[in-house]
Amino acid sequence: MEALQKSMQKTTPKASSHAMWWGTLGTVRPFPNFNSEKDARDIQTALESKDSDVNTLVRILTNRNNVQRQSIAESYRNLTQKELCLALKKALSGGLEQLMLGLMMTPSQFDAHRLRQTIEGIGTDEESLLAVLCTKSPQQLKDATIAYKQEFGRYLENDLISETSKDFTKLVLAILKKEELNSKEMVDYQLIDQDVNALNDAVNGKKKDPAPWIQVLTTRDSNHLNRVLSRLEDLRGETVDKTVQSHFSGDLRLGFRTLVGSIPSIPLFLAQRLHSNIKKGSLVHGILISHSEEDLLCVRIEYRRLTNTSLYSTLQKEYKGEMQQALLALCRSEDL
């Protein structure tokens, strides 16, 4: 646990690529002695059994990493001349169906589908939209934008423009296209002072100006922004969150609060989101799938610190049956 805590300081790959966005802080690792043809045969048997052997489906697909799952899908196609996702859709239903289909997507496809879910239908789920955008790297957002066009035949930027308005649109597009323009090689104290003054001046006048906030918060890396926000709090004698709440309103306020909340620690932000929404299955499995090969160990640690309870125990309590089995497999283990 201590080693993990120290490590927390701060592409869509093709199906055959091993350049996935996971590292040692993920919970789902490559399955040893992997044999995609054997897994495909076992899945075929499970799907063809009476009422489908869901336990086997969950056991196999939650214990393989994404590259391996793509290989299983290819082997299943060669074996049966059918698409595995369609077979899973026929055999499963409800939240478990959505979770298993999510596992079968590449990371960028999954991000694209999560973004689409936040803006399709009547009304936009601004909170969920921001939560996805603010917890992804610039490269992951570029990959998701490409996947969005491939999956839905639509341009993500155009859909965001049509579903949002005014300064909130500018903020969302700036996050989508975020570039960390400051130098990461050294601490630029002059730029820190410049950014602190820009943010402070923007809320000191009679008319609040969101433009400097959008520009600074979406074009700097997290280490620089942590220094800027800390200095701003010292200067104003209040938290940045309070500054945002006092001087902005509506969706723009929500956007700035989400950005400011995610900058210090994305794992902590996600742990807080899980804690507040643990009964919302789609949100829970969205986070677990999206971060299971990247930094879910960090999220688990922050959840334990935040709640005095492990994420594993919480999922065990809140979910039952195959859904519980799947979520626990992604979470992987207890944090004592």
C-alpha positions as a Markdown table, in Angstrom:
| # | Residue | x | y | z |
|---|---|---|---|---|
| 1 | Met | 0.0 | 0.0 | 0.0 |
| 2 | Glu | 2.8 | 2.4 | 0.9 |
| 3 | Ala | 4.6 | 1.8 | -2.3 |
| 4 | Leu | 1.4 | 2.5 | -4.3 |
| 5 | Gln | 0.8 | 5.7 | -2.4 |
| 6 | Lys | 4.3 | 6.9 | -3.3 |
| 7 | Ser | 3.7 | 6.1 | -6.9 |
| 8 | Met | 0.6 | 8.3 | -7.0 |
| 9 | Gln | 2.6 | 11.5 | -7.2 |
| 10 | Lys | 1.9 | 12.9 | -9.7 |
| 11 | Thr | -4.4 | 6.1 | -29.1 |
| 12 | Thr | -6.6 | 4.2 | -29.8 |
| 13 | Pro | -4.6 | 1.1 | -30.5 |
| 14 | Lys | -5.7 | -1.2 | -33.2 |
| 15 | Ala | -7.0 | -4.5 | -31.9 |
| 16 | Ser | -3.7 | -6.1 | -32.5 |
| 17 | Ser | -1.6 | -3.4 | -30.9 |
| 18 | His | -0.1 | -3.8 | -27.4 |
| 19 | Ala | 0.4 | 0.0 | -26.9 |
| 20 | Met | -2.4 | 0.2 | -24.5 |
| 21 | Trp | -2.8 | 3.0 | -22.0 |
| 22 | Trp | -2.3 | 0.9 | -18.9 |
| 23 | Gly | 0.6 | 0.6 | -16.5 |
| 24 | Thr | 1.5 | -0.8 | -13.2 |
| 25 | Leu | -1.3 | 1.1 | -11.5 |
| 26 | Gly | -4.0 | -0.8 | -13.4 |
| 27 | Thr | -5.9 | -3.7 | -11.9 |
| 28 | Val | -6.5 | -5.7 | -15.1 |
| 29 | Arg | -3.3 | -7.2 | -16.5 |
| 30 | Pro | -2.5 | -9.5 | -19.4 |
| 31 | Phe | -3.7 | -13.0 | -18.5 |
| 32 | Pro | -0.8 | -15.5 | -18.4 |
| 33 | Asn | -0.6 | -18.4 | -20.8 |
| 34 | Phe | -3.3 | -16.6 | -22.9 |
| 35 | Asn | -4.9 | -18.7 | -25.6 |
| 36 | Ser | -7.5 | -16.8 | -27.6 |
| 37 | Glu | -8.8 | -19.8 | -29.5 |
| 38 | Lys | -9.5 | -21.8 | -26.2 |
| 39 | Asp | -11.2 | -18.7 | -24.7 |
| 40 | Ala | -13.3 | -18.4 | -27.9 |
| 41 | Arg | -14.3 | -22.0 | -27.7 |
| 42 | Asp | -15.2 | -21.8 | -24.0 |
| 43 | Ile | -17.3 | -18.7 | -24.7 |
| 44 | Gln | -19.1 | -20.4 | -27.6 |
| 45 | Thr | -19.9 | -23.3 | -25.3 |
| 46 | Ala | -21.2 | -20.9 | -22.6 |
| 47 | Leu | -23.4 | -19.0 | -25.1 |
| 48 | Glu | -24.8 | -22.2 | -26.6 |
| 49 | Ser | -25.7 | -23.7 | -23.2 |
| 50 | Lys | -29.2 | -23.5 | -21.9 |
| 51 | Asp | -30.0 | -20.0 | -20.6 |
| 52 | Ser | -26.3 | -19.2 | -21.3 |
| 53 | Asp | -23.5 | -19.8 | -18.9 |
| 54 | Val | -23.1 | -16.2 | -17.8 |
| 55 | Asn | -20.7 | -17.0 | -15.1 |
| 56 | Thr | -18.1 | -18.3 | -17.6 |
| 57 | Leu | -18.6 | -15.3 | -19.9 |
| 58 | Val | -18.0 | -12.9 | -17.0 |
| 59 | Arg | -15.0 | -14.9 | -15.7 |
| 60 | Ile | -13.2 | -15.0 | -19.0 |
| 61 | Leu | -13.8 | -11.5 | -20.2 |
| 62 | Thr | -13.1 | -9.7 | -17.0 |
| 63 | Asn | -9.9 | -11.5 | -16.5 |
| 64 | Arg | -8.3 | -10.6 | -19.8 |
| 65 | Asn | -6.9 | -7.2 | -20.8 |
| 66 | Asn | -8.3 | -5.2 | -23.7 |
| 67 | Val | -5.8 | -6.4 | -26.3 |
| 68 | Gln | -6.6 | -10.0 | -25.3 |
| 69 | Arg | -10.4 | -9.4 | -25.5 |
| 70 | Gln | -9.9 | -8.1 | -29.0 |
| 71 | Ser | -8.0 | -11.2 | -29.9 |
| 72 | Ile | -10.8 | -13.4 | -28.4 |
| 73 | Ala | -13.4 | -11.5 | -30.6 |
| 74 | Glu | -11.3 | -12.2 | -33.7 |
| 75 | Ser | -10.9 | -15.9 | -32.8 |
| 76 | Tyr | -14.6 | -16.2 | -32.1 |
| 77 | Arg | -15.4 | -14.6 | -35.5 |
| 78 | Asn | -13.1 | -17.2 | -37.2 |
| 79 | Leu | -14.6 | -20.0 | -35.2 |
| 80 | Thr | -18.3 | -19.2 | -35.6 |
| 81 | Gln | -18.5 | -16.7 | -38.5 |
| 82 | Lys | -20.4 | -14.5 | -36.0 |
| 83 | Glu | -19.6 | -11.3 | -34.1 |
| 84 | Leu | -19.0 | -11.9 | -30.4 |
| 85 | Cys | -20.7 | -8.6 | -29.4 |
| 86 | Leu | -23.9 | -9.5 | -31.1 |
| 87 | Ala | -23.9 | -12.9 | -29.4 |
| 88 | Leu | -23.3 | -11.2 | -26.0 |
| 89 | Lys | -26.1 | -8.8 | -26.7 |
| 90 | Lys | -28.5 | -11.7 | -27.4 |
| 91 | Ala | -27.5 | -13.6 | -24.3 |
| 92 | Leu | -27.3 | -10.8 | -21.8 |
| 93 | Ser | -29.5 | -7.9 | -20.7 |
| 94 | Gly | -29.6 | -4.7 | -18.6 |
| 95 | Gly | -26.6 | -3.4 | -16.8 |
| 96 | Leu | -24.6 | -6.6 | -17.3 |
| 97 | Glu | -25.0 | -6.4 | -21.0 |
| 98 | Gln | -23.8 | -2.8 | -21.1 |
| 99 | Leu | -20.8 | -3.7 | -18.9 |
| 100 | Met | -19.8 | -6.7 | -21.1 |
| 101 | Leu | -20.2 | -4.8 | -24.3 |
| 102 | Gly | -18.1 | -2.0 | -22.9 |
| 103 | Leu | -15.3 | -4.5 | -22.1 |
| 104 | Met | -15.3 | -5.6 | -25.7 |
| 105 | Met | -14.7 | -2.0 | -27.0 |
| 106 | Thr | -11.3 | -0.6 | -27.5 |
| 107 | Pro | -10.5 | 2.2 | -24.9 |
| 108 | Ser | -11.2 | 5.0 | -27.4 |
| 109 | Gln | -14.4 | 3.4 | -28.6 |
| 110 | Phe | -15.5 | 3.1 | -25.0 |
| 111 | Asp | -14.7 | 6.8 | -24.3 |
| 112 | Ala | -16.6 | 7.7 | -27.5 |
| 113 | His | -19.7 | 5.8 | -26.4 |
| 114 | Arg | -19.6 | 7.3 | -22.9 |
| 115 | Leu | -19.4 | 10.8 | -24.5 |
| 116 | Arg | -22.3 | 10.0 | -26.8 |
| 117 | Gln | -24.4 | 8.8 | -23.9 |
| 118 | Thr | -24.1 | 12.1 | -22.2 |
| 119 | Ile | -25.4 | 14.2 | -25.1 |
| 120 | Glu | -27.9 | 12.0 | -27.0 |
| 121 | Gly | -31.6 | 12.0 | -26.2 |
| 122 | Ile | -33.5 | 14.8 | -24.5 |
| 123 | Gly | -31.1 | 17.1 | -22.5 |
| 124 | Thr | -27.4 | 16.9 | -22.0 |
| 125 | Asp | -25.9 | 15.3 | -18.9 |
| 126 | Glu | -23.3 | 18.0 | -18.3 |
| 127 | Glu | -21.9 | 16.5 | -15.1 |
| 128 | Ser | -21.1 | 13.2 | -16.8 |
| 129 | Leu | -19.8 | 14.9 | -19.9 |
| 130 | Leu | -17.4 | 16.9 | -17.9 |
| 131 | Ala | -16.4 | 14.0 | -15.8 |
| 132 | Val | -15.2 | 12.1 | -18.9 |
| 133 | Leu | -13.5 | 15.1 | -20.5 |
| 134 | Cys | -11.7 | 16.2 | -17.4 |
| 135 | Thr | -10.2 | 12.8 | -16.6 |
| 136 | Lys | -8.7 | 12.0 | -20.0 |
| 137 | Ser | -5.3 | 13.0 | -21.4 |
| 138 | Pro | -5.1 | 15.1 | -24.5 |
| 139 | Gln | -4.1 | 12.0 | -26.5 |
| 140 | Gln | -7.0 | 10.0 | -25.2 |
| 141 | Leu | -9.4 | 12.8 | -26.2 |
| 142 | Lys | -7.9 | 12.9 | -29.7 |
| 143 | Asp | -8.4 | 9.1 | -30.0 |
| 144 | Ala | -12.0 | 9.4 | -28.6 |
| 145 | Thr | -12.8 | 12.1 | -31.2 |
| 146 | Ile | -11.6 | 9.9 | -34.0 |
| 147 | Ala | -13.5 | 6.9 | -32.6 |
| 148 | Tyr | -16.6 | 9.0 | -32.2 |
| 149 | Lys | -16.7 | 9.7 | -36.0 |
| 150 | Gln | -16.0 | 6.1 | -36.8 |
| 151 | Glu | -18.7 | 4.7 | -34.4 |
| 152 | Phe | -21.5 | 7.2 | -35.1 |
| 153 | Gly | -20.7 | 8.9 | -38.4 |
| 154 | Arg | -20.8 | 12.3 | -36.6 |
| 155 | Tyr | -18.3 | 14.9 | -35.5 |
| 156 | Leu | -18.0 | 15.1 | -31.7 |
| 157 | Glu | -17.1 | 18.8 | -31.8 |
| 158 | Asn | -20.3 | 19.6 | -33.8 |
| 159 | Asp | -22.5 | 17.6 | -31.5 |
| 160 | Leu | -21.0 | 19.4 | -28.5 |
| 161 | Ile | -21.6 | 22.8 | -30.1 |
| 162 | Ser | -25.3 | 21.9 | -30.8 |
| 163 | Glu | -25.9 | 20.5 | -27.3 |
| 164 | Thr | -24.2 | 23.3 | -25.3 |
| 165 | Ser | -24.3 | 27.1 | -25.3 |
| 166 | Lys | -22.3 | 30.3 | -24.9 |
| 167 | Asp | -19.2 | 30.3 | -22.7 |
| 168 | Phe | -19.9 | 26.7 | -21.6 |
| 169 | Thr | -19.5 | 25.6 | -25.2 |
| 170 | Lys | -16.1 | 27.4 | -25.3 |
| 171 | Leu | -15.0 | 25.6 | -22.2 |
| 172 | Val | -16.1 | 22.2 | -23.3 |
| 173 | Leu | -14.4 | 22.6 | -26.7 |
| 174 | Ala | -11.2 | 23.9 | -25.0 |
| 175 | Ile | -11.1 | 20.8 | -22.7 |
| 176 | Leu | -11.7 | 18.5 | -25.7 |
| 177 | Lys | -8.8 | 20.1 | -27.5 |
| 178 | Lys | -6.6 | 20.8 | -24.5 |
| 179 | Glu | -2.9 | 21.2 | -25.0 |
| 180 | Glu | -0.4 | 21.6 | -22.2 |
| 181 | Leu | 1.6 | 24.5 | -23.6 |
| 182 | Asn | 3.8 | 25.3 | -20.6 |
| 183 | Ser | 7.2 | 23.8 | -20.3 |
| 184 | Lys | 7.3 | 20.6 | -18.2 |
| 185 | Glu | 11.1 | 20.7 | -17.9 |
| 186 | Met | 11.2 | 23.4 | -15.3 |
| 187 | Val | 9.0 | 25.4 | -13.0 |
| 188 | Asp | 8.1 | 28.7 | -14.7 |
| 189 | Tyr | 7.5 | 31.1 | -11.8 |
| 190 | Gln | 6.9 | 34.0 | -14.2 |
| 191 | Leu | 4.1 | 32.1 | -15.9 |
| 192 | Ile | 2.7 | 31.1 | -12.6 |
| 193 | Asp | 2.5 | 34.7 | -11.5 |
| 194 | Gln | 1.0 | 35.7 | -14.8 |
| 195 | Asp | -1.7 | 33.0 | -14.6 |
| 196 | Val | -2.5 | 33.8 | -11.0 |
| 197 | Asn | -3.0 | 37.5 | -11.8 |
| 198 | Ala | -5.1 | 36.7 | -14.9 |
| 199 | Leu | -7.4 | 34.4 | -13.0 |
| 200 | Asn | -7.7 | 36.9 | -10.1 |
| 201 | Asp | -8.3 | 40.0 | -12.4 |
| 202 | Ala | -11.0 | 38.1 | -14.3 |
| 203 | Val | -13.2 | 37.8 | -11.2 |
| 204 | Asn | -12.3 | 41.2 | -9.6 |
| 205 | Gly | -14.1 | 43.4 | -12.1 |
| 206 | Lys | -17.8 | 44.2 | -12.1 |
| 207 | Lys | -18.3 | 41.9 | -15.1 |
| 208 | Lys | -16.7 | 38.5 | -14.7 |
| 209 | Asp | -14.6 | 37.3 | -17.6 |
| 210 | Pro | -14.4 | 33.5 | -18.0 |
| 211 | Ala | -12.0 | 33.7 | -21.0 |
| 212 | Pro | -8.8 | 33.8 | -18.9 |
| 213 | Trp | -10.1 | 30.9 | -16.7 |
| 214 | Ile | -10.8 | 28.8 | -19.8 |
| 215 | Gln | -7.5 | 29.6 | -21.4 |
| 216 | Val | -5.3 | 28.9 | -18.3 |
| 217 | Leu | -7.2 | 25.8 | -17.1 |
| 218 | Thr | -7.1 | 24.0 | -20.4 |
| 219 | Thr | -3.5 | 24.9 | -21.6 |
| 220 | Arg | -1.3 | 24.0 | -18.6 |
| 221 | Asp | -0.3 | 20.7 | -17.1 |
| 222 | Ser | -1.5 | 19.6 | -13.6 |
| 223 | Asn | 1.7 | 20.4 | -11.8 |
| 224 | His | 1.7 | 24.0 | -13.0 |
| 225 | Leu | -2.0 | 24.4 | -12.3 |
| 226 | Asn | -1.7 | 23.0 | -8.8 |
| 227 | Arg | 0.9 | 25.8 | -8.1 |
| 228 | Val | -1.3 | 28.4 | -9.7 |
| 229 | Leu | -4.5 | 27.4 | -7.9 |
| 230 | Ser | -2.6 | 27.2 | -4.5 |
| 231 | Arg | -1.2 | 30.7 | -5.1 |
| 232 | Leu | -4.6 | 32.0 | -6.0 |
| 233 | Glu | -6.1 | 30.6 | -2.8 |
| 234 | Asp | -3.4 | 32.3 | -0.8 |
| 235 | Leu | -4.0 | 35.6 | -2.6 |
| 236 | Arg | -7.8 | 35.6 | -2.2 |
| 237 | Gly | -8.0 | 33.9 | 1.2 |
| 238 | Glu | -10.6 | 31.3 | 0.0 |
| 239 | Thr | -10.7 | 28.0 | -1.9 |
| 240 | Val | -10.7 | 28.1 | -5.7 |
| 241 | Asp | -14.0 | 26.2 | -5.5 |
| 242 | Lys | -15.6 | 29.0 | -3.5 |
| 243 | Thr | -14.2 | 31.6 | -5.9 |
| 244 | Val | -15.8 | 29.7 | -8.8 |
| 245 | Gln | -19.1 | 29.4 | -7.0 |
| 246 | Ser | -19.2 | 33.1 | -6.1 |
| 247 | His | -18.4 | 34.5 | -9.5 |
| 248 | Phe | -19.8 | 32.1 | -12.1 |
| 249 | Ser | -23.2 | 30.5 | -12.6 |
| 250 | Gly | -25.0 | 27.6 | -14.4 |
| 251 | Asp | -23.2 | 25.1 | -16.6 |
| 252 | Leu | -20.1 | 27.3 | -16.7 |
| 253 | Arg | -19.8 | 27.1 | -12.9 |
| 254 | Leu | -20.2 | 23.3 | -13.0 |
| 255 | Gly | -17.5 | 23.1 | -15.7 |
| 256 | Phe | -15.0 | 25.2 | -13.7 |
| 257 | Arg | -15.8 | 23.3 | -10.5 |
| 258 | Thr | -15.3 | 20.0 | -12.2 |
| 259 | Leu | -12.0 | 21.1 | -13.8 |
| 260 | Val | -10.7 | 22.5 | -10.5 |
| 261 | Gly | -11.8 | 19.4 | -8.7 |
| 262 | Ser | -10.0 | 17.0 | -11.0 |
| 263 | Ile | -6.7 | 18.9 | -11.4 |
| 264 | Pro | -5.1 | 18.0 | -8.0 |
| 265 | Ser | -5.8 | 14.3 | -8.4 |
| 266 | Ile | -7.9 | 12.5 | -10.9 |
| 267 | Pro | -8.0 | 9.3 | -8.8 |
| 268 | Leu | -9.3 | 11.3 | -5.8 |
| 269 | Phe | -11.9 | 13.0 | -8.1 |
| 270 | Leu | -13.0 | 9.6 | -9.4 |
| 271 | Ala | -13.1 | 8.1 | -5.8 |
| 272 | Gln | -15.4 | 11.0 | -4.8 |
| 273 | Arg | -17.6 | 10.4 | -7.8 |
| 274 | Leu | -17.9 | 6.7 | -7.0 |
| 275 | His | -18.7 | 7.4 | -3.4 |
| 276 | Ser | -21.5 | 9.8 | -4.4 |
| 277 | Asn | -22.9 | 7.6 | -7.1 |
| 278 | Ile | -22.1 | 4.0 | -6.0 |
| 279 | Lys | -25.7 | 2.8 | -6.7 |
| 280 | Lys | -25.6 | 4.1 | -10.3 |
| 281 | Gly | -24.4 | 1.0 | -12.2 |
| 282 | Ser | -23.6 | 2.7 | -15.5 |
| 283 | Leu | -21.4 | 5.3 | -13.8 |
| 284 | Val | -19.6 | 2.7 | -11.7 |
| 285 | His | -18.9 | 0.3 | -14.5 |
| 286 | Gly | -17.9 | 3.2 | -16.7 |
| 287 | Ile | -15.2 | 4.3 | -14.3 |
| 288 | Leu | -14.0 | 0.7 | -13.6 |
| 289 | Ile | -13.8 | -0.2 | -17.3 |
| 290 | Ser | -12.2 | 3.0 | -18.3 |
| 291 | His | -9.5 | 3.0 | -15.6 |
| 292 | Ser | -9.0 | -0.7 | -15.0 |
| 293 | Glu | -5.8 | -0.8 | -17.1 |
| 294 | Glu | -4.6 | 2.6 | -16.2 |
| 295 | Asp | -4.9 | 3.8 | -12.6 |
| 296 | Leu | -7.7 | 2.0 | -10.8 |
| 297 | Leu | -5.3 | 1.0 | -8.0 |
| 298 | Cys | -4.9 | 4.7 | -7.3 |
| 299 | Val | -8.7 | 5.2 | -7.3 |
| 300 | Arg | -9.0 | 2.3 | -4.8 |
| 301 | Ile | -6.5 | 3.9 | -2.5 |
| 302 | Glu | -8.2 | 7.3 | -2.6 |
| 303 | Tyr | -11.6 | 5.6 | -2.1 |
| 304 | Arg | -10.2 | 3.9 | 1.1 |
| 305 | Arg | -8.9 | 7.1 | 2.4 |
| 306 | Leu | -12.1 | 9.0 | 1.7 |
| 307 | Thr | -14.6 | 6.5 | 3.1 |
| 308 | Asn | -12.6 | 4.3 | 5.5 |
| 309 | Thr | -14.0 | 1.4 | 3.4 |
| 310 | Ser | -12.5 | -0.4 | 0.5 |
| 311 | Leu | -14.1 | -0.1 | -2.9 |
| 312 | Tyr | -14.1 | -3.9 | -3.2 |
| 313 | Ser | -16.2 | -4.2 | 0.0 |
| 314 | Thr | -18.6 | -1.5 | -1.1 |
| 315 | Leu | -19.2 | -3.1 | -4.5 |
| 316 | Gln | -19.7 | -6.4 | -2.7 |
| 317 | Lys | -22.4 | -4.8 | -0.6 |
| 318 | Glu | -24.1 | -2.8 | -3.3 |
| 319 | Tyr | -24.3 | -5.4 | -6.1 |
| 320 | Lys | -25.4 | -9.0 | -6.5 |
| 321 | Gly | -25.0 | -11.9 | -8.8 |
| 322 | Glu | -23.0 | -11.7 | -12.1 |
| 323 | Met | -22.9 | -7.9 | -11.9 |
| 324 | Gln | -21.1 | -8.2 | -8.6 |
| 325 | Gln | -18.8 | -10.9 | -10.0 |
| 326 | Ala | -17.9 | -8.6 | -12.9 |
| 327 | Leu | -17.3 | -5.5 | -10.9 |
| 328 | Leu | -15.2 | -7.3 | -8.3 |
| 329 | Ala | -13.1 | -8.8 | -11.0 |
| 330 | Leu | -12.3 | -5.4 | -12.4 |
| 331 | Cys | -11.7 | -4.0 | -8.9 |
| 332 | Arg | -9.6 | -7.1 | -8.3 |
| 333 | Ser | -8.9 | -7.1 | -4.5 |
| 334 | Glu | -9.4 | -5.7 | -1.1 |
| 335 | Asp | -7.5 | -2.7 | 0.4 |
| 336 | Leu | -7.1 | -3.4 | 4.1 |
